[in-house]
């Protein structure tokens, strides 16, 4: 696995735990203390033994926990240095806490900011689409993750874990229909963002949503960064063939793994008499694999079974965000932005959750959501 040495903004997609609820810094400290209590008595050991003991206790993996980073499954079993990017992210979050701008306190202040600002960043999440019947991910009882217990996963987020997808794509396909946008309608919030664009106030809309409704609302491609990709297109994991996602909608809606048409055509063009070896498309040979879709013995179905899997072009946990996200934010928007609107997101997924703290501290930020932010820089006490 490649080790990341740059800005935490370029770390793979991971979840940030809310430090005020599920898992606090104190929880992390207690975990280290428990390890300390269970460590062998080192009173009679040499100084280098003491040093080794404390290095084992205070490794990067455990320090990530102390900073409220939920460790992603794809890092399980990896050496300690692979946790350095996440540790850097946690430290950066603590150092980048914003101080509330005391001159902004009321709704009228927010209105004045909207009127005078000319380069507004709008950072959006699933909350702006729920009114259309598209579930968010983390709401209690109604969010997508709360409805996935029947899959028997240790963590419902594994549905969007790239290593799990490579092992068994049928898990993702079994729930894809629940998050697949069934309409081209858009919400009033989408219309508001379009209005900012029409008034030449929109600098960039960074969206974490994968429903592609921003495009349907008329947000221009040059104003839109789909941080986590979208259902607009799908790509074969075997040959890289890309299609519009509408071409695999039938499979998505049926919960059936979509296969690559180009791979199938190429397989059927192979001369007779050449034995076609069954391909796993990089899938694990683990005893746990659940791959009934490869069990067909019919010759035509056999072609389908070895064809590449089509993966919607959404960013899974463990995958890097598109370069356009980093380039737009660091090389363009940072020096231009004069107002930030954060709407409909709990900011629990890094690196998008780091955007707020990365921008200049003197830039006003307005946070609009049903729940308090998990990100310390725009907590309830420092909204502007």
C-alpha positions as a Markdown table, in Angstrom:
| # | Residue | x | y | z |
|---|---|---|---|---|
| 1 | Unk | 0.0 | 0.0 | 0.0 |
| 2 | Unk | 1.3 | 3.4 | -0.9 |
| 3 | Unk | 2.0 | 5.6 | 2.1 |
| 4 | Unk | 0.8 | 9.2 | 1.8 |
| 5 | Unk | 3.2 | 11.9 | 2.9 |
| 6 | Unk | 1.4 | 15.1 | 1.9 |
| 7 | Unk | -1.6 | 17.1 | 3.1 |
| 8 | Unk | -4.3 | 15.3 | 4.9 |
| 9 | Unk | -6.6 | 16.6 | 2.2 |
| 10 | Unk | -5.2 | 13.9 | 0.0 |
| 11 | Unk | -5.8 | 11.0 | 2.4 |
| 12 | Unk | -8.2 | 8.3 | 1.1 |
| 13 | Unk | -11.8 | 8.6 | 2.0 |
| 14 | Unk | -12.4 | 7.7 | 5.7 |
| 15 | Unk | -15.0 | 8.4 | 8.4 |
| 16 | Unk | -14.4 | 10.9 | 11.1 |
| 17 | Unk | -16.0 | 10.0 | 14.4 |
| 18 | Unk | -17.9 | 12.7 | 16.3 |
| 19 | Unk | -15.6 | 13.6 | 19.2 |
| 20 | Unk | -18.5 | 14.8 | 21.3 |
| 21 | Unk | -20.5 | 11.6 | 21.2 |
| 22 | Unk | -19.6 | 8.2 | 19.8 |
| 23 | Unk | -15.9 | 8.3 | 20.5 |
| 24 | Unk | -14.1 | 11.1 | 22.3 |
| 25 | Unk | -10.5 | 11.9 | 22.8 |
| 26 | Unk | -11.0 | 10.7 | 26.4 |
| 27 | Unk | -12.1 | 7.3 | 25.0 |
| 28 | Unk | -8.8 | 7.1 | 23.1 |
| 29 | Unk | -6.9 | 8.0 | 26.2 |
| 30 | Unk | -8.6 | 5.3 | 28.2 |
| 31 | Unk | -7.8 | 2.8 | 25.5 |
| 32 | Unk | -4.1 | 3.6 | 25.8 |
| 33 | Unk | -4.4 | 3.5 | 29.6 |
| 34 | Unk | -6.0 | 0.0 | 29.4 |
| 35 | Unk | -3.1 | -1.2 | 27.2 |
| 36 | Unk | -0.8 | 0.3 | 29.8 |
| 37 | Unk | -2.5 | -1.5 | 32.6 |
| 38 | Unk | -2.3 | -4.8 | 30.8 |
| 39 | Unk | 1.4 | -4.4 | 29.9 |
| 40 | Unk | 3.9 | -6.6 | 31.7 |
| 41 | Unk | 5.6 | -5.1 | 34.7 |
| 42 | Unk | 8.8 | -3.4 | 33.3 |
| 43 | Unk | 10.2 | -2.2 | 36.6 |
| 44 | Unk | 13.2 | -4.5 | 36.3 |
| 45 | Unk | 13.9 | -4.0 | 32.6 |
| 46 | Unk | 16.5 | -1.8 | 31.1 |
| 47 | Unk | 15.8 | 1.7 | 29.7 |
| 48 | Unk | 15.6 | 0.5 | 26.2 |
| 49 | Unk | 12.9 | -2.0 | 27.2 |
| 50 | Unk | 10.9 | 0.8 | 28.7 |
| 51 | Unk | 11.3 | 2.8 | 25.5 |
| 52 | Unk | 10.2 | -0.2 | 23.4 |
| 53 | Unk | 7.2 | -0.7 | 25.6 |
| 54 | Unk | 6.0 | 2.9 | 25.3 |
| 55 | Unk | 6.6 | 2.9 | 21.5 |
| 56 | Unk | 4.3 | -0.2 | 21.3 |
| 57 | Unk | 1.6 | 1.6 | 23.4 |
| 58 | Unk | 1.8 | 4.9 | 21.6 |
| 59 | Unk | 1.8 | 3.8 | 18.0 |
| 60 | Unk | 0.1 | 5.7 | 15.2 |
| 61 | Unk | -2.9 | 3.4 | 15.1 |
| 62 | Unk | -3.8 | 4.0 | 18.7 |
| 63 | Unk | -3.1 | 7.7 | 18.5 |
| 64 | Unk | -5.6 | 7.9 | 15.6 |
| 65 | Unk | -8.2 | 6.5 | 17.9 |
| 66 | Unk | -7.3 | 9.2 | 20.5 |
| 67 | Unk | -7.9 | 11.8 | 17.8 |
| 68 | Unk | -11.4 | 10.4 | 17.0 |
| 69 | Unk | -10.5 | 8.8 | 13.7 |
| 70 | Unk | -12.5 | 5.7 | 12.9 |
| 71 | Unk | -10.0 | 3.2 | 11.5 |
| 72 | Unk | -11.1 | 2.0 | 8.0 |
| 73 | Unk | -11.3 | -1.7 | 7.4 |
| 74 | Unk | -8.9 | -1.6 | 4.4 |
| 75 | Unk | -6.0 | -0.7 | 6.7 |
| 76 | Unk | -6.5 | -3.7 | 9.0 |
| 77 | Unk | -3.3 | -5.7 | 9.4 |
| 78 | Unk | -1.2 | -3.0 | 7.7 |
| 79 | Unk | 2.1 | -1.8 | 9.3 |
| 80 | Unk | 2.0 | 1.2 | 11.6 |
| 81 | Unk | 3.4 | 3.7 | 9.1 |
| 82 | Unk | 0.3 | 3.3 | 6.9 |
| 83 | Unk | -1.7 | 5.1 | 9.7 |
| 84 | Unk | 0.6 | 8.2 | 9.5 |
| 85 | Unk | -1.7 | 10.1 | 7.0 |
| 86 | Unk | -4.7 | 9.6 | 9.3 |
| 87 | Unk | -2.7 | 10.6 | 12.3 |
| 88 | Unk | -1.7 | 13.7 | 10.4 |
| 89 | Unk | -5.3 | 14.4 | 9.6 |
| 90 | Unk | -6.3 | 14.2 | 13.3 |
| 91 | Unk | -3.5 | 16.5 | 14.4 |
| 92 | Unk | -4.4 | 19.0 | 11.6 |
| 93 | Unk | -8.0 | 19.0 | 12.7 |
| 94 | Unk | -7.0 | 19.9 | 16.2 |
| 95 | Unk | -4.7 | 22.7 | 15.0 |
| 96 | Unk | -7.1 | 24.1 | 12.5 |
| 97 | Unk | -10.0 | 24.8 | 14.9 |
| 98 | Unk | -11.5 | 28.1 | 13.9 |
| 99 | Unk | -12.3 | 31.0 | 16.2 |
| 100 | Unk | -15.8 | 32.3 | 15.8 |
| 101 | Unk | -15.9 | 35.6 | 13.9 |
| 102 | Unk | -17.5 | 37.8 | 16.5 |
| 103 | Unk | -19.0 | 40.3 | 14.0 |
| 104 | Unk | -21.4 | 37.8 | 12.6 |
| 105 | Unk | -24.2 | 36.6 | 14.9 |
| 106 | Unk | -27.7 | 36.8 | 13.4 |
| 107 | Unk | -29.8 | 35.8 | 10.4 |
| 108 | Unk | -29.5 | 39.4 | 9.1 |
| 109 | Unk | -25.7 | 39.1 | 9.2 |
| 110 | Unk | -26.0 | 36.0 | 7.1 |
| 111 | Unk | -28.3 | 37.8 | 4.6 |
| 112 | Unk | -25.8 | 40.6 | 4.4 |
| 113 | Unk | -22.9 | 38.2 | 3.7 |
| 114 | Unk | -24.9 | 36.6 | 0.9 |
| 115 | Unk | -25.6 | 39.9 | -0.6 |
| 116 | Unk | -22.1 | 41.2 | -0.6 |
| 117 | Unk | -20.1 | 38.0 | -1.3 |
| 118 | Unk | -19.0 | 37.3 | -4.9 |
| 119 | Unk | -17.1 | 34.0 | -4.5 |
| 120 | Unk | -19.1 | 31.6 | -2.5 |
| 121 | Unk | -18.1 | 28.0 | -1.9 |
| 122 | Unk | -21.1 | 25.8 | -1.2 |
| 123 | Unk | -20.2 | 22.4 | 0.5 |
| 124 | Unk | -23.2 | 20.0 | 0.4 |
| 125 | Unk | -24.1 | 16.6 | 1.7 |
| 126 | Unk | -27.0 | 14.1 | 1.5 |
| 127 | Unk | -29.3 | 16.3 | 3.6 |
| 128 | Unk | -30.1 | 18.5 | 0.6 |
| 129 | Unk | -31.6 | 15.5 | -1.3 |
| 130 | Unk | -33.6 | 13.7 | 1.4 |
| 131 | Unk | -36.8 | 15.7 | 0.6 |
| 132 | Unk | -36.8 | 13.8 | -2.8 |
| 133 | Unk | -36.9 | 10.4 | -1.1 |
| 134 | Unk | -33.2 | 9.7 | -1.4 |
| 135 | Unk | -32.0 | 8.5 | 2.0 |
| 136 | Unk | -28.9 | 10.0 | 3.7 |
| 137 | Unk | -26.4 | 7.6 | 5.3 |
| 138 | Unk | -26.2 | 8.2 | 9.0 |
| 139 | Unk | -29.6 | 9.4 | 10.3 |
| 140 | Unk | -30.9 | 7.1 | 13.0 |
| 141 | Unk | -33.6 | 4.6 | 11.9 |
| 142 | Unk | -34.0 | 6.3 | 8.4 |
| 143 | Unk | -30.4 | 6.5 | 7.2 |
| 144 | Unk | -29.1 | 3.9 | 4.7 |
| 145 | Unk | -26.6 | 2.5 | 7.2 |
| 146 | Unk | -29.3 | 1.8 | 9.8 |
| 147 | Unk | -31.1 | -0.4 | 7.2 |
| 148 | Unk | -28.2 | -2.7 | 6.3 |
| 149 | Unk | -28.0 | -4.9 | 9.4 |
| 150 | Unk | -29.5 | -7.8 | 7.4 |
| 151 | Unk | -26.3 | -8.0 | 5.4 |
| 152 | Unk | -24.3 | -9.4 | 8.3 |
| 153 | Unk | -21.5 | -6.9 | 7.9 |
| 154 | Unk | -19.3 | -5.9 | 10.9 |
| 155 | Unk | -19.8 | -2.3 | 9.8 |
| 156 | Unk | -22.5 | -1.1 | 7.3 |
| 157 | Unk | -19.9 | 1.1 | 5.7 |
| 158 | Unk | -18.3 | -2.0 | 4.3 |
| 159 | Unk | -20.9 | -1.8 | 1.5 |
| 160 | Unk | -18.8 | 1.1 | 0.2 |
| 161 | Unk | -15.4 | -0.3 | 1.0 |
| 162 | Unk | -13.3 | -0.8 | -2.1 |
| 163 | Unk | -11.6 | -4.0 | -0.8 |
| 164 | Unk | -15.0 | -5.5 | -0.1 |
| 165 | Unk | -16.3 | -4.5 | -3.6 |
| 166 | Unk | -13.3 | -6.2 | -5.2 |
| 167 | Unk | -13.9 | -9.3 | -3.1 |
| 168 | Unk | -17.7 | -9.5 | -3.7 |
| 169 | Unk | -19.4 | -6.8 | -5.7 |
| 170 | Unk | -22.8 | -8.4 | -5.1 |
| 171 | Unk | -22.9 | -6.8 | -1.7 |
| 172 | Unk | -22.8 | -3.3 | -3.1 |
| 173 | Unk | -25.2 | -4.3 | -5.9 |
| 174 | Unk | -27.7 | -5.7 | -3.4 |
| 175 | Unk | -28.3 | -2.2 | -1.9 |
| 176 | Unk | -27.4 | 0.0 | -5.0 |
| 177 | Unk | -31.1 | 0.3 | -5.9 |
| 178 | Unk | -31.8 | 2.0 | -2.6 |
| 179 | Unk | -29.4 | 4.9 | -3.3 |
| 180 | Unk | -29.9 | 5.0 | -7.1 |
| 181 | Unk | -31.6 | 8.4 | -8.0 |
| 182 | Unk | -35.0 | 7.6 | -9.5 |
| 183 | Unk | -35.7 | 11.1 | -10.5 |
| 184 | Unk | -34.2 | 14.1 | -12.3 |
| 185 | Unk | -36.1 | 16.4 | -10.0 |
| 186 | Unk | -34.0 | 18.6 | -7.7 |
| 187 | Unk | -34.7 | 20.2 | -4.3 |
| 188 | Unk | -35.1 | 23.8 | -3.3 |
| 189 | Unk | -31.5 | 23.8 | -2.1 |
| 190 | Unk | -30.2 | 22.7 | -5.5 |
| 191 | Unk | -32.3 | 25.6 | -7.0 |
| 192 | Unk | -30.7 | 28.0 | -4.5 |
| 193 | Unk | -27.2 | 26.9 | -5.5 |
| 194 | Unk | -28.2 | 27.4 | -9.2 |
| 195 | Unk | -29.5 | 30.9 | -8.2 |
| 196 | Unk | -26.1 | 31.8 | -6.7 |
| 197 | Unk | -24.6 | 30.7 | -10.0 |
| 198 | Unk | -27.1 | 32.8 | -12.0 |
| 199 | Unk | -26.2 | 35.8 | -10.0 |
| 200 | Unk | -22.5 | 35.2 | -10.6 |
| 201 | Unk | -21.8 | 34.5 | -6.9 |
| 202 | Unk | -21.0 | 30.8 | -7.0 |
| 203 | Unk | -17.3 | 30.0 | -6.9 |
| 204 | Unk | -17.6 | 26.2 | -6.5 |
| 205 | Unk | -20.2 | 23.7 | -5.3 |
| 206 | Unk | -18.3 | 20.9 | -3.6 |
| 207 | Unk | -20.8 | 18.1 | -3.3 |
| 208 | Unk | -20.4 | 14.8 | -1.4 |
| 209 | Unk | -23.6 | 13.5 | -3.1 |
| 210 | Unk | -23.5 | 10.8 | -5.7 |
| 211 | Unk | -27.0 | 11.4 | -7.1 |
| 212 | Unk | -25.8 | 13.8 | -9.8 |
| 213 | Unk | -28.8 | 16.1 | -9.1 |
| 214 | Unk | -26.6 | 19.2 | -9.2 |
| 215 | Unk | -26.1 | 18.6 | -12.9 |
| 216 | Unk | -29.8 | 18.2 | -13.4 |
| 217 | Unk | -30.3 | 21.5 | -11.5 |
| 218 | Unk | -28.1 | 23.2 | -14.1 |
| 219 | Unk | -24.9 | 23.7 | -12.1 |
| 220 | Unk | -22.2 | 24.1 | -14.7 |
| 221 | Unk | -19.4 | 21.5 | -14.9 |
| 222 | Unk | -16.8 | 24.1 | -14.3 |
| 223 | Unk | -18.5 | 25.2 | -11.1 |
| 224 | Unk | -19.1 | 21.6 | -9.8 |
| 225 | Unk | -16.8 | 19.2 | -8.0 |
| 226 | Unk | -18.3 | 15.8 | -7.2 |
| 227 | Unk | -16.0 | 14.9 | -4.4 |
| 228 | Unk | -17.2 | 11.3 | -4.1 |
| 229 | Unk | -18.0 | 10.8 | -7.8 |
| 230 | Unk | -21.5 | 10.1 | -9.0 |
| 231 | Unk | -23.9 | 7.6 | -10.7 |
| 232 | Unk | -23.4 | 9.5 | -14.0 |
| 233 | Unk | -21.0 | 6.9 | -15.4 |
| 234 | Unk | -19.7 | 3.4 | -14.7 |
| 235 | Unk | -16.3 | 1.9 | -15.5 |
| 236 | Unk | -15.2 | -1.8 | -16.0 |
| 237 | Unk | -12.7 | -2.8 | -13.3 |
| 238 | Unk | -11.1 | -5.1 | -15.8 |
| 239 | Unk | -10.6 | -3.2 | -19.0 |
| 240 | Unk | -11.5 | 0.4 | -18.0 |
| 241 | Unk | -14.4 | 0.6 | -20.5 |
| 242 | Unk | -16.7 | 3.6 | -19.4 |
| 243 | Unk | -20.4 | 3.9 | -20.1 |
| 244 | Unk | -23.2 | 6.2 | -19.0 |
| 245 | Unk | -24.7 | 4.6 | -15.9 |
| 246 | Unk | -28.1 | 4.4 | -17.5 |
| 247 | Unk | -26.7 | 1.5 | -19.5 |
| 248 | Unk | -26.5 | -0.6 | -16.3 |
| 249 | Unk | -29.6 | 0.7 | -14.6 |
| 250 | Unk | -31.5 | -2.5 | -15.3 |
| 251 | Unk | -28.9 | -4.5 | -13.3 |
| 252 | Unk | -28.6 | -1.9 | -10.6 |
| 253 | Unk | -32.4 | -1.8 | -10.0 |
| 254 | Unk | -32.5 | -5.7 | -10.0 |
| 255 | Unk | -29.6 | -6.0 | -7.5 |
| 256 | Unk | -27.7 | -7.9 | -10.1 |
| 257 | Unk | -23.9 | -7.5 | -10.7 |
| 258 | Unk | -23.4 | -5.6 | -14.0 |
| 259 | Unk | -20.8 | -7.0 | -16.4 |
| 260 | Unk | -18.8 | -5.2 | -19.1 |
| 261 | Unk | -20.3 | -5.5 | -22.6 |
| 262 | Unk | -16.9 | -4.9 | -24.2 |
| 263 | Unk | -15.3 | -7.8 | -22.2 |
| 264 | Unk | -18.2 | -10.0 | -23.2 |
| 265 | Unk | -17.8 | -9.2 | -26.9 |
| 266 | Unk | -14.1 | -9.8 | -26.8 |
| 267 | Unk | -14.5 | -13.1 | -25.0 |
| 268 | Unk | -17.0 | -14.3 | -27.6 |
| 269 | Unk | -14.6 | -13.4 | -30.4 |
| 270 | Unk | -12.0 | -15.8 | -29.1 |
| 271 | Unk | -11.3 | -18.8 | -31.4 |
| 272 | Unk | -13.0 | -22.1 | -30.5 |
| 273 | Unk | -10.7 | -24.6 | -28.9 |
| 274 | Unk | -8.9 | -22.0 | -26.7 |
| 275 | Unk | -9.7 | -22.8 | -23.1 |
| 276 | Unk | -11.1 | -19.7 | -21.3 |
| 277 | Unk | -9.8 | -19.5 | -17.8 |
| 278 | Unk | -12.3 | -18.2 | -15.3 |
| 279 | Unk | -11.2 | -14.7 | -14.2 |
| 280 | Unk | -11.8 | -13.4 | -10.7 |
| 281 | Unk | -11.3 | -9.8 | -11.7 |
| 282 | Unk | -9.1 | -9.3 | -8.7 |
| 283 | Unk | -11.6 | -10.9 | -6.4 |
| 284 | Unk | -10.4 | -12.7 | -3.3 |
| 285 | Unk | -10.3 | -16.5 | -3.2 |
| 286 | Unk | -11.2 | -16.4 | 0.5 |
| 287 | Unk | -13.6 | -19.0 | 1.8 |
| 288 | Unk | -15.9 | -16.2 | 2.7 |
| 289 | Unk | -16.6 | -15.2 | -0.9 |
| 290 | Unk | -20.2 | -15.0 | -1.9 |
| 291 | Unk | -20.1 | -15.3 | -5.7 |
| 292 | Unk | -23.1 | -17.3 | -6.8 |
| 293 | Unk | -23.0 | -15.1 | -9.9 |
| 294 | Unk | -20.1 | -17.1 | -11.2 |
| 295 | Unk | -21.7 | -20.5 | -10.9 |
| 296 | Unk | -23.2 | -20.8 | -14.3 |
| 297 | Unk | -22.0 | -23.6 | -16.6 |
| 298 | Unk | -23.8 | -22.4 | -19.8 |
| 299 | Unk | -21.2 | -21.3 | -22.4 |
| 300 | Unk | -22.8 | -18.0 | -23.0 |
| 301 | Unk | -23.2 | -17.3 | -19.3 |
| 302 | Unk | -19.6 | -18.4 | -18.8 |
| 303 | Unk | -18.5 | -15.5 | -21.0 |
| 304 | Unk | -20.5 | -13.2 | -18.8 |
| 305 | Unk | -19.0 | -14.7 | -15.7 |
| 306 | Unk | -15.5 | -13.9 | -16.7 |
| 307 | Unk | -16.2 | -10.4 | -18.0 |
| 308 | Unk | -15.2 | -7.4 | -15.9 |
| 309 | Unk | -17.5 | -6.0 | -13.2 |
| 310 | Unk | -18.9 | -2.5 | -13.9 |
| 311 | Unk | -18.3 | -0.2 | -11.0 |
| 312 | Unk | -20.3 | 3.0 | -10.8 |
| 313 | Unk | -17.9 | 5.9 | -10.7 |
| 314 | Unk | -18.5 | 6.8 | -7.1 |
| 315 | Unk | -15.6 | 7.1 | -4.6 |
| 316 | Unk | -15.5 | 4.1 | -2.2 |
| 317 | Unk | -13.8 | 4.2 | 1.2 |
| 318 | Unk | -10.1 | 3.5 | 0.5 |
| 319 | Unk | -10.1 | 5.2 | -2.9 |
| 320 | Unk | -8.6 | 8.6 | -3.5 |
| 321 | Unk | -10.8 | 11.5 | -4.3 |
| 322 | Unk | -10.4 | 13.0 | -7.8 |
| 323 | Unk | -7.5 | 15.3 | -8.5 |
| 324 | Unk | -9.9 | 18.0 | -9.4 |
| 325 | Unk | -11.0 | 18.2 | -5.8 |
| 326 | Unk | -7.5 | 19.0 | -4.5 |
| 327 | Unk | -6.5 | 21.2 | -7.4 |
| 328 | Unk | -9.7 | 23.3 | -7.4 |
| 329 | Unk | -9.5 | 23.8 | -3.6 |
| 330 | Unk | -5.8 | 24.5 | -3.2 |
| 331 | Unk | -4.8 | 26.2 | -6.4 |
| 332 | Unk | -7.9 | 28.2 | -7.2 |
| 333 | Unk | -10.6 | 28.6 | -4.5 |
| 334 | Unk | -8.5 | 29.1 | -1.4 |
| 335 | Unk | -7.3 | 32.6 | -2.5 |
| 336 | Unk | -10.7 | 33.7 | -3.9 |
| 337 | Unk | -13.4 | 32.5 | -1.5 |
| 338 | Unk | -15.1 | 35.2 | 0.6 |
| 339 | Unk | -18.0 | 33.0 | 2.0 |
| 340 | Unk | -18.5 | 29.3 | 2.8 |
| 341 | Unk | -21.9 | 27.7 | 3.0 |
| 342 | Unk | -22.0 | 24.2 | 4.5 |
| 343 | Unk | -25.4 | 22.6 | 4.0 |
| 344 | Unk | -26.9 | 19.2 | 4.8 |
| 345 | Unk | -23.8 | 17.3 | 5.9 |
| 346 | Unk | -22.5 | 16.0 | 9.3 |
| 347 | Unk | -18.9 | 16.3 | 7.9 |
| 348 | Unk | -17.9 | 12.9 | 9.1 |
| 349 | Unk | -16.1 | 11.7 | 6.0 |
| 350 | Unk | -12.5 | 12.9 | 5.4 |
| 351 | Unk | -10.9 | 14.5 | 3.5 |
| 352 | Unk | -14.0 | 16.6 | 2.5 |
| 353 | Unk | -14.5 | 17.3 | 6.3 |
| 354 | Unk | -11.1 | 19.0 | 6.2 |
| 355 | Unk | -12.2 | 21.7 | 3.7 |
| 356 | Unk | -13.6 | 24.0 | 6.4 |
| 357 | Unk | -10.4 | 24.1 | 8.4 |
| 358 | Unk | -8.2 | 24.4 | 5.3 |
| 359 | Unk | -9.7 | 27.7 | 4.1 |
| 360 | Unk | -8.6 | 31.0 | 5.5 |
| 361 | Unk | -9.8 | 31.6 | 9.1 |
| 362 | Unk | -11.0 | 35.1 | 8.3 |
| 363 | Unk | -13.5 | 33.8 | 5.7 |
| 364 | Unk | -17.0 | 33.6 | 7.2 |
| 365 | Unk | -18.6 | 30.2 | 7.2 |
| 366 | Unk | -22.3 | 29.4 | 7.7 |
| 367 | Unk | -23.3 | 25.9 | 8.7 |
| 368 | Unk | -26.8 | 24.7 | 8.0 |
| 369 | Unk | -27.8 | 21.2 | 9.1 |
| 370 | Unk | -30.2 | 19.3 | 11.4 |
| 371 | Unk | -27.3 | 18.1 | 13.5 |
| 372 | Unk | -24.2 | 19.6 | 15.0 |
| 373 | Unk | -21.1 | 19.2 | 13.0 |
| 374 | Unk | -18.6 | 16.5 | 13.8 |
| 375 | Unk | -15.9 | 18.9 | 12.6 |
| 376 | Unk | -14.5 | 21.0 | 15.5 |
| 377 | Unk | -13.9 | 24.1 | 13.4 |
| 378 | Unk | -17.6 | 24.8 | 12.8 |
| 379 | Unk | -19.2 | 23.5 | 15.9 |
| 380 | Unk | -22.3 | 25.0 | 17.3 |
| 381 | Unk | -20.3 | 27.6 | 19.1 |
| 382 | Unk | -18.5 | 28.9 | 16.1 |
| 383 | Unk | -20.9 | 29.0 | 13.1 |
| 384 | Unk | -19.6 | 32.2 | 11.5 |
